[in-house]
Amino acid sequence: MTITPQKSRPLLYAFIGAAIIAIGLLVNLNSLESSLQISFLIIAGILTVVLFYTSSYLNTSYQQSNTTPNDQDYKNIRLALNFQGQGRLDAAFALYKQCKYSDKIIILLKNLAQDYEITKQIDKANIVYVHISNLQSEFDNDNNKAIEIVENQTPIEDNSSDTNISLFNERYEIVRNIGKGTGSNIFLAKDYNNNQKQIALKILEINYDEKNSLETELLARFMREAETAGSLQHKNIIKVSDSGHADNVAYIAMEYVHGKSLQAYSKPKSLLPQALIIELIAQCADALHYAHGKGIIHRDVKPANILYDHNASLAKLGDFGIAHIANSTQTIAGSFLGTPFYMSPEQLGGLDLDARSDIFSLGATLYRLLTGVPPFSGSSMAKLMQTIVNEPHQNILEIRPDLPNNLINVVEIALAKDPANRFSNALEFSEQLHAC
């Protein structure tokens, strides 16, 4: 156990006080002539012990005060959510800006930005994104972290330690935590209704105190993922076998993939072989073509949402939590749709999307896996968005001059600003990759 300075200081006072009293008693036993000096030493020791108790009490009070929620922030959030529900977005933003940095306020601000986008107030949405960036920059002192708000959220990744085994829903034996999703935890589990087969169990806990606000949004997204992914049966899409919710818990049971997300291979020093990258992205394109044929647009294609099953040499596309069903009125108002580095220009502009938006995102993912850096960058959220919409991506040859021309051409077509200049469908994308 680590002892902090606040905790160690009272112990030091107690030690000093005890030492002084001991010295006073020792001097007394030796019959020192000056009784005044003896009394002084004993009194000084007693005062030091009193100081110990006072310091200990103040330290405890300090710790309690730092763990108590900020009542004013709570009131501001509740009122802001009320305004947001009424469509009074500017009033909601004014209240959110008064709140201190926290994971929750970041999520709420992203929700607000999406509400601005839905109502075509793109300039105001950008202002909110800038505020998010500034908040996270102040907290992390790292602009890159401020921009990559949700890029590293991985659907399933085996990288956590064992935990206590327990039974969930009288069917699933939870073995250990293996990752995190948006507001949820993912566990390796055994399905007792299927010969104890290993599955990944995604669990979302709902806070009923605020169920009419943020938790409702998360639950809607969570169950939407179960509904959407459950309707898709493709070898390159993570299969969903069961889902449901009751009381304060919702869950999705899905196939367990032995491997990591492609996010683990998106840095310059951890890149996969070029041929393997081409094959995995082609598989993802096949999966997207299948989903598009069902009228489903993924809207959040990125390395973190693609798992690499190294045993089977398969890519598995997951996290359909913000997918959109064509010709459907279902939507999740206020959710932050997509990851900025991989979003298409039309998605950033709040326009209607089709399959070509996913093609752009998959093209950005291909660029990242080939180079170890995103195709677009910016010192702030607003700058990043402006770059994606208005400026060309960094020339891939400046980073990888060894890439063949036909592969470079595929990347260029996928990342075209105008959807009309991209591949007409994901199958064409896949075919061109196989030709490289």
C-alpha positions as a printed Julia matrix, in Angstrom:
436×3 Matrix{Float64}:
   0.0     0.0     0.0
   1.31    3.45   -0.93
   1.21    6.07    1.86
   0.44    9.53    0.55
   1.96   12.68    2.09
  -1.45   13.57    3.55
  -1.68   10.19    5.28
   1.94   10.07    6.47
   1.98   13.56    8.07
  -0.27   12.67   11.07
   1.84    9.58   11.74
   4.96   11.76   11.8
   3.34   14.1    14.34
   2.41   11.16   16.55
   5.95    9.78   16.41
   7.49   13.15   17.32
   5.04   13.66   20.17
   5.71   10.23   21.63
   9.46   10.84   21.37
   9.22   14.16   23.21
   7.15   12.64   26.04
   9.63    9.77   26.32
  12.54   12.22   26.56
  10.67   14.18   29.23
  10.06   11.07   31.32
  13.67    9.95   30.87
  14.97   13.3    32.04
  12.64   13.15   35.03
  13.96    9.73   35.97
  17.49   11.12   35.91
  16.38   13.78   38.42
  17.15   16.8    36.32
  17.09   19.84   38.57
  15.02   21.99   36.25
  11.41   20.86   36.76
  10.33   23.68   34.41
  12.26   22.08   31.52
  10.66   18.7    32.31
   7.19   20.22   32.28
   7.91   22.01   29.01
   8.96   18.79   27.3
   5.89   16.88   28.47
   3.52   19.71   27.49
   5.19   19.95   24.06
   4.68   16.22   23.58
   1.01   16.42   24.54
   0.47   19.33   22.13
   2.11   17.36   19.32
  -0.2    14.38   19.94
  -3.2    16.76   19.85
  -1.85   18.11   16.55
  -1.75   14.51   15.28
  -5.46   13.97   15.95
  -6.39   17.36   14.51
  -4.38   16.74   11.33
  -5.85   13.27   10.98
  -9.39   14.67   11.29
  -8.73   17.43    8.76
  -7.17   14.95    6.35
 -10.25   12.7     6.56
 -12.54   15.67    5.98
 -10.43   16.73    2.99
 -10.68   13.3     1.41
 -14.44   13.18    1.97
 -14.89   16.61    0.41
 -12.96   15.52   -2.68
 -15.13   12.44   -3.21
 -18.44   14.23   -2.78
 -20.15   15.03   -6.11
 -20.27   18.69   -7.08
 -23.85   19.66   -6.25
 -23.8    22.7    -8.53
 -22.57   20.67  -11.5
 -25.32   18.14  -10.82
 -27.97   20.87  -10.8
 -26.56   22.4   -13.98
 -26.58   19.03  -15.76
 -30.16   18.28  -14.75
 -31.37   21.68  -15.91
 -29.32   21.47  -19.12
 -30.83   18.07  -19.95
 -34.27   19.57  -19.44
 -33.46   22.45  -21.81
 -31.95   20.03  -24.33
 -35.1    17.93  -24.27
 -37.11   21.07  -25.08
 -34.81   21.89  -28.0
 -33.27   24.87  -26.19
 -29.74   23.84  -27.12
 -28.04   27.2   -26.54
 -29.37   27.35  -22.98
 -28.19   23.79  -22.38
 -24.7    24.59  -23.69
 -24.45   27.65  -21.43
 -25.05   25.39  -18.42
 -22.72   22.62  -19.58
 -19.92   25.16  -19.95
 -20.18   25.92  -16.22
 -19.41   22.29  -15.33
 -15.97   21.0   -14.48
 -14.21   18.32  -16.52
 -15.5    14.76  -16.08
 -16.11   11.75  -18.31
 -19.83   12.36  -17.98
 -19.75   16.0   -19.07
 -17.69   15.01  -22.13
 -20.36   12.48  -23.14
 -23.13   15.01  -22.57
 -21.31   17.64  -24.65
 -20.89   15.15  -27.49
 -24.62   14.45  -27.29
 -25.32   18.18  -27.51
 -23.02   18.57  -30.53
 -24.92   15.83  -32.32
 -28.23   17.58  -31.53
 -26.82   20.7   -33.19
 -25.82   18.61  -36.21
 -29.27   17.03  -36.43
 -30.81   20.51  -36.53
 -28.27   21.57  -39.21
 -26.49   24.03  -36.86
 -23.05   22.81  -37.88
 -21.2    25.96  -36.77
 -22.56   25.59  -33.24
 -21.73   21.88  -33.24
 -18.14   22.79  -34.12
 -18.05   25.24  -31.21
 -19.08   22.44  -28.86
 -16.37   20.17  -30.29
 -13.8    22.91  -29.71
 -15.0    23.24  -26.11
 -14.62   19.46  -25.67
 -11.11   19.65  -27.08
 -10.19   22.53  -24.77
 -11.6    20.74  -21.72
  -9.66   17.57  -22.42
  -6.53   19.51  -23.32
  -6.61   21.24  -19.95
  -7.16   17.95  -18.16
  -4.72   15.76  -20.12
  -2.31   18.43  -21.39
  -2.36   16.42  -24.6
  -4.11   17.7   -27.74
  -3.96   14.32  -29.4
  -5.98   12.8   -26.57
  -8.44   15.64  -26.84
  -9.05   14.87  -30.51
  -9.12   11.08  -30.25
 -12.19   11.11  -28.02
 -13.54    7.68  -28.81
 -11.01    6.15  -31.18
  -9.62    3.7   -28.66
 -12.92    2.21  -27.52
 -12.49   -1.44  -28.42
 -15.48   -3.79  -28.69
 -13.75   -6.98  -27.53
 -10.1    -7.43  -26.71
  -8.52  -10.05  -24.48
  -6.27   -7.86  -22.34
  -7.57   -7.97  -18.78
  -6.83  -10.04  -15.71
  -8.97  -12.77  -14.19
 -11.82  -11.84  -11.88
 -14.15  -13.81   -9.66
 -16.35  -16.26  -11.56
 -20.1   -15.62  -11.28
 -23.31  -16.65  -13.03
 -25.27  -14.13  -15.08
 -28.93  -14.51  -16.05
 -28.85  -18.17  -14.9
 -27.15  -19.05  -18.18
 -23.74  -17.43  -18.54
 -20.75  -18.15  -16.31
 -18.62  -15.02  -16.28
 -14.9   -15.85  -16.35
 -13.1   -12.52  -16.65
 -13.3    -8.99  -17.98
 -11.82   -8.68  -21.47
 -12.61   -5.13  -22.57
 -14.83   -2.08  -22.53
 -17.38   -0.6   -24.9
 -19.28    2.68  -24.79
 -20.63    2.71  -21.24
 -20.4    -1.09  -21.0
 -18.07   -3.88  -19.93
 -17.29   -7.02  -21.92
 -16.62  -10.37  -20.3
 -15.42  -13.76  -21.42
 -18.18  -16.16  -20.42
 -19.43  -19.73  -20.88
 -22.89  -20.41  -22.32
 -24.49  -23.23  -20.3
 -27.27  -23.54  -22.9
 -24.66  -24.32  -25.56
 -22.24  -26.87  -24.06
 -20.42  -24.16  -22.09
 -19.18  -22.6   -25.33
 -17.01  -19.52  -24.84
 -18.79  -16.28  -25.72
 -18.25  -12.56  -25.22
 -20.87  -11.04  -22.93
 -21.38   -7.28  -23.22
 -23.14   -5.83  -20.18
 -24.53   -2.33  -19.67
 -25.55   -1.2   -16.19
 -28.22    1.5   -16.06
 -28.39    4.17  -13.36
 -32.08    4.58  -12.61
 -31.55    7.95  -10.93
 -30.9     9.44  -14.36
 -32.6     6.91  -16.61
 -34.51    9.64  -18.42
 -31.32   11.3   -19.64
 -27.92    9.87  -20.53
 -28.64    6.28  -19.53
 -31.68    6.17  -21.81
 -29.45    7.17  -24.72
 -26.89    4.49  -23.89
 -29.57    1.81  -23.49
 -31.15    2.77  -26.83
 -27.78    2.54  -28.56
 -26.96   -0.71  -26.79
 -30.19   -2.46  -27.74
 -29.96   -1.06  -31.25
 -26.59   -2.8   -31.6
 -28.17   -6.07  -30.49
 -31.05   -5.69  -32.95
 -28.9    -4.63  -35.9
 -26.0    -7.06  -35.47
 -28.41   -9.87  -34.59
 -29.98   -9.58  -38.04
 -26.64   -9.99  -39.82
 -25.1   -13.39  -40.55
 -21.72  -13.06  -42.23
 -18.36  -14.67  -41.51
 -16.73  -11.25  -41.19
 -19.33   -9.78  -38.8
 -19.33  -10.61  -35.09
 -22.33  -12.88  -34.51
 -24.89  -12.03  -31.83
 -26.61  -15.04  -30.25
 -28.72  -13.52  -27.47
 -29.67  -10.17  -25.93
 -32.08   -8.65  -23.46
 -32.52   -6.27  -20.55
 -34.25   -6.33  -17.2
 -34.14   -4.2   -14.07
 -30.91   -2.18  -14.3
 -28.89   -4.4   -16.66
 -28.86   -4.95  -20.43
 -26.71   -7.55  -22.18
 -25.58   -8.85  -25.56
 -24.1   -12.34  -26.0
 -21.83  -12.61  -29.05
 -19.14  -14.83  -30.45
 -15.77  -14.69  -28.76
 -12.96  -13.73  -31.11
  -9.44  -14.93  -30.31
  -7.36  -11.87  -31.07
  -7.07   -8.12  -30.83
  -8.67   -5.19  -32.57
  -6.82   -3.67  -35.52
  -6.21   -0.66  -33.29
  -3.33   -2.7   -31.84
  -1.71   -2.68  -35.28
  -2.26    0.98  -36.16
   1.02    2.44  -34.89
   4.2     2.78  -36.99
   6.08    0.17  -34.96
   3.28   -2.41  -34.9
   2.06   -2.57  -38.51
   0.92   -5.85  -40.04
   2.4    -7.13  -43.33
   1.03   -5.3   -46.37
  -0.54   -8.4   -47.92
  -2.37   -9.23  -44.68
  -3.69   -5.66  -44.35
  -5.08   -5.82  -47.89
  -6.78   -9.16  -47.17
  -8.32   -8.01  -43.87
  -9.66   -4.74  -45.33
 -11.05   -6.64  -48.34
 -12.89   -8.93  -45.9
 -14.31   -5.87  -44.13
 -15.44   -4.49  -47.48
 -17.25   -7.78  -48.16
 -18.92   -7.55  -44.75
 -20.0    -3.96  -45.41
 -21.36   -4.88  -48.84
 -23.48   -7.55  -47.16
 -24.73   -5.11  -44.49
 -25.43   -2.43  -47.1
 -27.49   -4.99  -49.0
 -29.63   -5.3   -45.89
 -30.07   -1.52  -45.84
 -27.67   -1.01  -42.9
 -25.01    1.72  -42.85
 -22.41    1.12  -40.12
 -21.32    4.78  -39.63
 -18.42    3.99  -37.27
 -15.92    1.9   -39.22
 -12.49    2.23  -37.61
  -9.59   -0.02  -36.5
 -10.96   -0.35  -32.96
 -14.22   -1.82  -34.29
 -12.51   -4.52  -36.34
 -11.19   -7.62  -34.58
  -8.46   -9.77  -36.07
  -8.91  -13.5   -35.45
  -5.33  -14.56  -36.06
  -6.16  -18.27  -35.72
  -8.59  -18.14  -38.64
  -6.97  -15.17  -40.45
 -10.33  -13.39  -40.41
 -11.39   -9.81  -39.82
 -14.56   -9.42  -37.75
 -16.54   -6.18  -37.95
 -18.37   -5.22  -34.77
 -20.05   -2.4   -32.81
 -23.18   -1.64  -34.8
 -24.4     0.58  -31.95
 -24.85    3.66  -34.15
 -25.7     1.88  -37.4
 -28.55    3.34  -39.42
 -31.25    1.33  -41.16
 -32.14    2.86  -44.52
 -35.71    4.22  -44.79
 -36.08    3.98  -41.01
 -37.08    6.82  -38.72
 -35.21    5.23  -35.82
 -32.38    7.37  -34.56
 -30.65    8.16  -31.3
 -30.87   11.88  -30.82
 -27.91   13.37  -29.07
 -25.43   10.55  -29.59
 -22.0    11.23  -30.98
 -22.06    9.33  -34.28
 -18.7     8.18  -35.54
 -15.05    8.77  -34.73
 -13.65   12.05  -36.17
 -10.46   10.61  -37.71
 -12.47    8.21  -39.86
 -15.69   10.15  -40.53
 -16.59   11.08  -44.09
 -17.01   14.74  -45.11
 -20.75   14.26  -45.57
 -21.05   12.69  -42.12
 -19.3    15.66  -40.56
 -21.64   17.94  -42.48
 -24.73   16.26  -41.06
 -25.91   15.13  -44.5
 -27.84   11.98  -45.38
 -25.48    9.02  -45.65
 -25.28    5.99  -47.9
 -22.86    3.09  -48.36
 -20.15    5.39  -49.73
 -19.7     7.0   -46.31
 -18.65    3.62  -44.91
 -16.32    3.21  -47.9
 -14.58    6.47  -46.95
 -14.21    5.32  -43.32
 -12.82    1.96  -44.43
 -10.42    3.81  -46.76
  -9.24    5.93  -43.81
  -8.78    2.7   -41.82
  -6.72    1.2   -44.67
  -4.54    4.33  -44.76
  -3.99    4.13  -40.99
  -3.03    0.44  -41.07
  -0.59    0.99  -43.94
   1.12    4.04  -42.43
   0.52    4.03  -38.69
  -0.95    7.56  -38.79
  -4.45    8.86  -39.68
  -4.95   10.42  -43.13
  -6.1    13.7   -41.57
  -4.9    15.57  -38.49
  -5.54   18.84  -36.68
  -4.54   20.67  -33.53
  -8.17   20.79  -32.39
 -11.46   19.09  -33.12
 -12.64   21.98  -35.27
  -9.38   22.02  -37.27
  -9.55   18.25  -37.81
 -13.11   18.49  -39.1
 -12.25   21.36  -41.41
  -9.29   19.4   -42.78
 -11.41   16.33  -43.54
 -14.06   18.41  -45.29
 -11.87   20.87  -47.21
  -8.25   19.73  -47.44
  -6.51   16.75  -49.07
  -5.11   13.97  -46.9
  -1.37   13.65  -46.46
   0.25   12.05  -49.5
   0.68    8.41  -48.53
   3.91    8.19  -50.56
   5.53   10.65  -48.15
   5.12    8.02  -45.44
   5.27    4.77  -47.44
   7.16    5.35  -50.7
   7.4     1.57  -51.14
   3.66    1.03  -51.75
   2.62   -0.13  -55.23
   0.75    2.28  -57.49
  -2.39    0.16  -57.74
  -2.77    0.1   -53.94
  -2.2     3.86  -53.73
  -4.91    4.32  -56.36
  -7.36    2.26  -54.27
  -6.68    4.45  -51.22
  -7.13    7.65  -53.26
 -10.49    6.52  -54.66
 -11.81    5.45  -51.25
 -10.81    8.8   -49.7
 -12.32   11.01  -52.42
 -14.12   14.04  -50.95
 -17.05   13.67  -53.34
 -18.95   10.39  -52.78
 -19.56   10.21  -56.54
 -15.8     9.78  -57.06
 -15.48    6.84  -54.63
 -16.17    3.19  -55.32
 -19.85    2.8   -56.13
 -20.17   -0.02  -53.61
 -18.05   -1.94  -51.09
 -17.84   -5.01  -53.32
 -15.98   -2.96  -55.94
 -13.64   -1.79  -53.16
 -12.97   -5.42  -52.21
 -12.36   -6.49  -55.8
  -9.86   -3.7   -56.4
  -7.98   -4.66  -53.23
  -7.74   -8.29  -54.35
  -6.26   -7.04  -57.64
  -3.38   -5.32  -55.82
